[in-house]
Amino acid sequence: MNARVRSLIALNAIGGIAVLTSYALGLFSDSSVGAELWGGVPEGLRPLYTVNMFLAAAGYFLFTPYILFKLDPEKTRIAGRFGYGMFHVLYALVLFPSAIWLQLTEAMIAQPSAWMWAAVRVDLALVGLGSLGLLVSLLTLNAPVTRGRALAVLGLLPFCLQTAVLDATVWPIFFPFANQ
């Protein structure tokens, strides 16, 4: 197996464990901010969030295997300019800010400040930017359009909806701190 593929697998394993651990810590913490994490997102939008969270997670398991196992790192070109290493940057943008979002938001709820609100917004923007970068990468690959690539792009659509639209754009609009 190619060294770049192995390192991307390692990045996904470490980043994925970090994300899951952060959510487990949040779920099992003594914190009482669980309901507050919704901010002011209207009740009517919450089912969209919930359903799309599952679609986004499923989507991750459609696009990641394609990137890991169907692309030749030696031949991969993204937008005619970037090599396979760009996937490392994009996954890092998605995974590592995702791993700190919950605790960062809980800290902001506990002690609101403009600085903490900005940190939460930047964190969410980085995840959204990384996911949109993955989508653009798959759309501009120098690889043939196959069923696997089409499924990968299809999996990225709810993932981008969740990270770039719902989390980074819609959620902050409704968050109480945004209106102070």
C-alpha positions in Angstrom: 0.0 0.0 0.0 1.2 3.5 -0.9 2.7 5.5 2.0 0.4 8.5 1.3 -2.6 6.2 1.5 -1.4 4.8 4.8 -0.8 8.2 6.2 -4.3 9.3 5.1 -5.8 6.2 6.8 -3.8 7.1 10.0 -5.1 10.7 9.8 -8.7 9.4 9.5 -8.2 6.9 12.4 -6.6 9.5 14.7 -9.0 12.3 13.7 -12.1 10.0 13.8 -11.2 8.7 17.3 -10.7 12.3 18.4 -14.1 13.3 17.0 -15.9 10.3 18.6 -14.1 10.8 21.9 -15.1 14.5 22.0 -18.7 13.6 21.5 -18.6 10.8 24.0 -17.0 13.1 26.6 -19.8 15.7 25.8 -22.5 13.1 26.1 -21.3 11.6 29.4 -20.1 14.9 31.0 -21.8 16.5 34.0 -22.5 19.5 31.8 -26.0 20.6 31.6 -25.7 22.4 28.3 -27.0 19.6 26.1 -30.2 21.4 25.0 -28.4 24.7 24.9 -26.2 23.3 22.0 -29.2 23.7 19.7 -29.0 27.5 20.4 -32.1 29.0 18.9 -32.5 26.6 16.0 -36.3 26.4 15.6 -38.0 23.1 16.5 -39.2 22.8 12.9 -35.6 22.7 11.6 -34.3 20.2 14.1 -35.5 17.1 12.3 -33.7 18.2 9.2 -30.5 18.5 11.3 -31.0 15.1 12.9 -31.8 13.2 9.7 -29.0 15.0 7.8 -26.5 14.1 10.6 -27.0 10.5 9.8 -26.9 11.0 6.1 -23.7 13.0 6.5 -22.1 10.2 8.6 -23.2 7.6 6.0 -21.8 9.9 3.2 -18.4 9.9 4.9 -18.4 6.1 4.5 -19.1 6.5 0.8 -16.5 9.2 -0.2 -13.6 8.1 2.1 -13.2 4.6 0.8 -13.2 6.0 -2.7 -10.4 8.4 -1.9 -8.4 5.9 0.0 -8.8 2.8 -2.2 -9.8 3.9 -5.7 -7.4 6.7 -6.4 -3.8 6.2 -7.4 -1.8 8.7 -5.3 0.9 8.8 -7.9 -1.5 9.9 -10.7 -4.1 11.9 -8.8 -4.4 15.5 -9.8 -7.0 17.8 -8.3 -8.1 20.8 -10.5 -5.0 20.1 -12.6 -2.8 21.5 -9.9 -2.8 19.6 -6.6 -1.7 16.1 -5.8 -3.1 13.4 -3.5 -1.5 15.2 -0.5 -4.3 17.8 -0.7 -6.7 15.2 0.8 -4.5 15.2 3.9 -5.1 18.9 4.3 -8.8 18.7 3.6 -9.4 15.8 6.0 -7.4 17.6 8.7 -9.6 20.7 8.2 -12.7 18.5 8.7 -11.6 16.2 11.5 -9.5 18.3 14.0 -11.8 21.3 14.3 -14.8 18.8 14.5 -13.0 17.2 17.5 -12.9 20.4 19.4 -16.3 22.0 18.5 -18.4 20.5 21.3 -16.0 21.4 24.1 -15.4 24.8 22.6 -19.1 25.5 22.4 -19.7 24.2 25.9 -17.0 26.6 27.1 -18.6 29.5 25.2 -22.0 28.7 26.7 -20.5 28.5 30.2 -18.6 31.8 29.8 -19.8 33.7 26.8 -17.5 36.2 25.2 -17.0 37.6 21.8 -13.6 35.9 21.5 -15.1 32.4 22.3 -18.0 33.1 19.9 -15.4 33.9 17.2 -13.5 30.8 18.0 -16.6 28.6 17.6 -17.4 30.3 14.3 -13.9 29.9 12.9 -13.9 26.2 14.0 -17.2 25.6 12.1 -16.0 27.5 9.1 -12.9 25.4 8.9 -14.9 22.2 8.9 -17.2 23.6 6.2 -14.3 24.7 4.1 -12.7 21.3 4.4 -15.8 19.5 3.3 -16.4 21.8 0.4 -12.8 21.3 -0.6 -13.4 17.6 -0.6 -16.4 18.0 -2.9 -14.5 20.3 -5.3 -11.6 17.9 -5.3 -13.8 15.0 -6.3 -15.5 17.1 -8.9 -12.2 18.2 -10.5 -10.2 15.0 -10.3 -8.4 13.8 -13.4 -10.0 10.5 -13.0 -12.9 9.0 -15.0 -16.4 9.3 -13.7 -17.3 5.9 -12.4 -20.1 4.6 -10.3 -17.7 4.8 -7.3 -16.8 8.4 -7.9 -20.5 9.3 -8.4 -21.4 7.6 -5.1 -18.5 9.5 -3.4 -19.8 12.8 -4.7 -23.3 11.8 -3.7 -22.0 11.0 -0.2 -20.4 14.4 0.0 -23.6 16.3 -0.7 -25.3 15.7 2.7 -21.9 16.0 4.4 -21.4 19.5 2.9 -25.0 20.4 3.7 -24.4 19.5 7.3 -21.0 21.1 7.8 -21.0 24.1 5.4 -24.6 25.1 5.5 -26.4 23.8 8.6 -23.5 24.0 11.1 -21.3 26.8 9.8 -24.1 29.1 8.4 -27.6 28.3 9.8 -26.8 27.3 13.4 -24.8 30.5 14.2 -27.7 32.7 12.9 -30.0 31.2 15.5 -27.5 30.9 18.3 -28.5 33.4 21.1 -25.0 34.9 21.3 -25.2 36.0 17.7 -28.1 38.3 18.6 -26.4 40.1 21.6 
